[in-house]
Every structure is written in C-alpha cells, then in structure tokens.
Amino acid sequence: MAIKLHRCPFTFAHTDLDSCWKVQKALDEQGIEYEIVKHGAFPRGRRKDVKELSGQVMLPVIEFEDGTAYRAESKDMAARIRAGELLS
C-alpha cells in the first residue's frame, strides 16, 4: 500500500500556484508511490475527514500507511520530500 496524497480536485492545474501540485510534483520527482484522494475545494468546512486526519482543513495532506498524517506549507512539504526526509 502506498501513501495517500489528500489534495484539491484541480489535478489539471499543473503550476506552482497550485500548492497541491507542488507536493505531488515532488513525490513524482522522488519516485514515491502514492494514491490521490481528492477533496472538495470549497467550502473548506466540508473537509471533515481531512480535519479528523490532520487536525485542520487545509490541503495538501500526506497520509502514511500507519494512518498518521503530515501537513505543512506546501513549499516546506516539497522541500522535505526532495531532501529524502519524508519517509525517514
């Protein structure tokens, strides 16, 4: 089972303005397998499952195989992934 990337539904917006894409791109660059779990963009209050997982409603969130979650600013998440520190 791969990790899960909880992200917004705008998978077509492949720009660095899309915070979810920044993280997805870093995962791709590092060859890390993941499953995409899409969540509604608005209103954020409907993201109850994201809040249960990570404690807040912002995306993206990475869910590990053991059920724990990692959430930070997307640039910080991407930097951690690129540094090879995501799975350590």
C-alpha positions in Angstrom: 0.0 0.0 0.0 1.3 3.4 -1.0 1.0 6.6 1.0 -2.1 8.8 0.2 -1.9 12.4 -1.0 -5.0 14.2 0.0 -5.3 17.1 -2.4 -7.7 19.5 -4.1 -9.7 18.4 -7.1 -7.8 20.6 -9.5 -5.4 18.0 -10.8 -5.3 19.7 -14.2 -3.7 22.9 -12.8 0.0 21.9 -13.1 1.5 25.2 -12.0 3.5 26.2 -8.9 0.5 28.4 -7.9 -1.3 25.1 -7.0 0.0 24.1 -3.6 -1.2 20.5 -4.1 0.6 20.2 -7.4 3.9 21.4 -5.7 3.7 18.4 -3.3 2.5 15.9 -6.0 5.4 17.0 -8.3 8.0 16.5 -5.6 6.6 13.0 -4.9 6.8 12.2 -8.6 10.4 13.5 -8.8 11.5 11.3 -5.9 9.7 8.2 -7.3 7.5 7.9 -4.3 4.3 5.9 -5.0 1.1 7.4 -3.7 -2.6 7.3 -4.1 -4.5 10.6 -4.8 -7.5 11.3 -2.6 -9.4 14.3 -3.9 -11.4 16.6 -1.6 -13.7 19.5 -2.5 -12.2 22.9 -2.9 -14.9 24.9 -1.2 -16.2 25.3 1.4 -13.3 24.1 3.4 -15.7 23.3 6.3 -16.9 20.2 4.4 -13.5 18.6 4.7 -14.4 16.8 7.9 -12.3 13.7 7.1 -9.3 15.9 6.4 -9.8 17.6 9.8 -10.1 14.2 11.5 -6.9 13.1 9.9 -4.6 16.1 10.3 -6.4 18.4 12.8 -7.2 21.1 10.3 -8.9 21.5 6.9 -6.0 22.8 4.7 -4.6 20.7 1.8 -2.4 19.0 0.8 -2.0 16.3 3.5 0.1 13.2 3.2 -1.3 10.1 5.0 1.2 7.4 5.8 0.4 3.7 5.8 0.1 3.7 9.6 -2.7 6.3 9.5 -0.6 9.2 10.7 -0.6 12.4 8.7 1.9 15.1 7.6 0.8 18.7 6.9 2.9 21.8 6.5 3.1 24.7 4.0 3.4 23.1 0.5 6.8 24.6 -0.1 8.1 23.1 3.1 6.4 19.7 2.3 8.0 19.7 -1.2 11.5 20.6 0.3 11.2 17.8 2.8 10.2 15.3 0.1 13.1 16.4 -2.2 15.6 16.2 0.7 14.6 12.5 1.1 13.2 13.1 4.6 9.6 12.2 4.0 9.7 8.5 4.8 12.5 8.7 7.4 
